[in-house]
Amino acid sequence: MQAPQQQKRTAQSDTDKYRVLYNNENLAVDLGVGLWGIPMPIDYDGDGLTDLVISCPDTPYKGIYYFKNIGTPQKPFFDRPQKLSARAANNIKLSIVDGKPRVLMHGFEYEGFFKDFFKNKRPIPYEGPVMDEGFKRSRSKMWSYVDWDGDGDQDIIAGVDTWDDYGWDNAFNEQGEWIRGPLHGYVHLLENVNGKYVNRGRIRADGREIDTYGAPNPNVYDWDGDGDLDIICGEFVDGLTWFENIGTRTVPRFTKGRQLANAKGEIRFHIEMIVPVMCDLDRDGHMDLLVGDEDGRVAWVRHTGEVKRRMPQFESPVYLRQKADAVKFGALSTPCAYDWDGNGKQDIITGNSAGNIALIRNLSGGENPVWDAPQLFTVDGKPIRIMAGENGSIQGPAERKWGYTVLTIADWDGDGRADLIVNSIWGKIEWFRNIGKGLELAPAQPVRVAWEGNTPKPVWNWWNPEPGTLVTQWRTTPVAIDWNKDGLTDLIMLDHEGYLCFWERFKDKNGELLLKPGRRIFLCDENSSYNNKSEVTDTAAGPLRLNSAEAGASGRRKICITDWDGDGDWDILVNSRNTEWFENLGTTKDGMVQLRHRGNVSSVRLAGHTTCPTPVDWDGNGVPDLLVGAEDGHFYLLKNNIRQIK
């Protein structure tokens, strides 16, 4: 295949200069962009090796990125990415036609894409039924060229999904059963009839329409080597479905779909929203699959060339590797800065959307640290992974592989070792005890509260918490800090109704450390939208309610506490387009904390879904800066300029 004309690297975007780099020349890490990477494998530089061009449509890592393959066909390895375009798109897909790359988006072809990217957009109209007519919500629409019927021209296979039966969230009954429908993913044939496209309807298998669990993203090829075209589809979650053609090359007919599997079991991926594309990466004559994950990584699923039980045999997924560039941990990274190994250097402990927790070790200290690759915390030798399963996410079973861990670090049990206090997709506040064995921790335990009566919960939770535990809104930080400075570690976090509360620690008569029920001691100035004026107080300020939304829109607030303005008290910093600052104006005699909402600390936009701030002082000047985790899984450093302004 002839290499396309290369583009020069574009100028940096506004966010690039804030991104934290590994600064570690010899380190190799998982290849990755930001959220929702769409891989396009191509020999971009014409050296005979398959490179990767990836479209990343999220904020703040949006762009088209080129990863040069500097390995071998059998052992691919990739250089640091080059940003080719600040623009990107979702739902675009690479096809190879007569050895040349063609890039389609639903309804369009971007002609000369690898030369001009989005400049030349040619519409592809079609006759017949509109594929998504009547759909209220469709997220995945992937088109690709294929000579479907062997007549020598290029037809189009289109995968389209709908969420209409599924809805979105808050549809569990009291038994935790989802009472709405599943996601649907259909595959259409647009036949090329004398140069015009005609929608021949949904492709069928075993007498029924192909219907995957969302995002079908079909890949059509002679996967079993018998001379006709088969289909491998993706889905919204983490699996691949194999549809064998038992018809002919010119008149396809398909068996019922089966989960693609090998001797180790079904082929599954670490996270969700997979994007499979075809590519003979090792150039052995057998077409492989490269699969983009939600977290921006790309897995190689190598075709062995064998067929067993009428199914092509692929090796289990292996995530591609690259030279270390920007520090990253999955997607929706949630950092907490802490010197975990006690060597005087602030490390990063972080959760992510997959529900894992990792240590990213600071190897050098100083203003621009050298970082090690993320290492997973474990329990009983297995990586910590909190996941929703079928009914742990208020947004339904489509989110079963997500965990959304968010945490802080503190000595929770008073034994002199720092522990992990964690919230997640469930909204259960738990802690992992540090047993003094590095990354190996004790099993999770619930944080205990001395409730008077029943344990509160968000009204939309179908399940009831265990007595004496703490269950609050999902995906929001539990900040462990000795707020009242009595020597016991308290908790500052949202309650089940979205108010920021002080959960005071005390010892009961048996010497057990417990939390008192949360008190809404934080009052926000009257002009702020966060001031909940529905509650009467003796001042114009009202209790700080950081989220008044319900169900899936609840929670999600990432919080840290530091003396941001240097006046000797603790301020509250909260996720926003970067980070919002609530200035502490002082505490009344009855313990109420007066806050003034001061807005974002910077003008830079780091948020798509969310950000997560934590204070750091890498330059050692005694002034806290902010390390901010973003939805792209990367980390961004925002310097503190408030004290200079004051």
Buried (B, 14 or more C-beta within 10 A) or exposed (E): EEBBEBBEEBEEBEBBEBBBBBBBEEBEBBBBBBBBBBBBBBBBBEEEBBBBBBBBBBBBBBBBBBBBBBBEBEEBBBBBBBBBBBBBBBBBBBBBEEEEBBBBBBBBBBEBBBEBBBEEEEEBEBEEEEBBEEBEEBBBBBBBBBBBBBEEBBBBBBBBBBBBEBBBBBBBEEEEEBEBEBBBBBBBBBBBEEEEBBBBEBBBBEEEEBBBBBBBBBBBBBBBBEEBBBBBBBBBBBBBBBBBBBEEBEEBBBBEBBBBBBEEEEBBBBBBBBBBBBBBBBBBEBBBBBBBBBBBBBBBBBBBEEBEEEBBBBBBBEBBBBBBBBBBBBBBBBBBBBBBEEEEBBBBBBBBBBBBBBBBBBBEBEEEBBBBBBEBBBBEEEBBBBBBBEBBBBBBBBBBBBBBBBBBBBBBBEEEEBBBBBBBBBBBBBBBBBEEEEBBBBEBBBBBBEBEEEBBBBEBBBBEBEEBBBBBBBBBBBBBBEBEEEEBBBBBBBBBBBBBBBBBBEEEEEEEBBBBBBBBBBBBBEEBEBBBEEEEBEEEBBBBBBBBEBBBBBBBBBBBBBBBBBEEBBBBBBBBBBBBBBBBBEEEEEEBBBBBBBEBBBEBBBBBBBBBBBBBBBEEEEBBBBBBBBBBBBBBBBEBEBBEEE
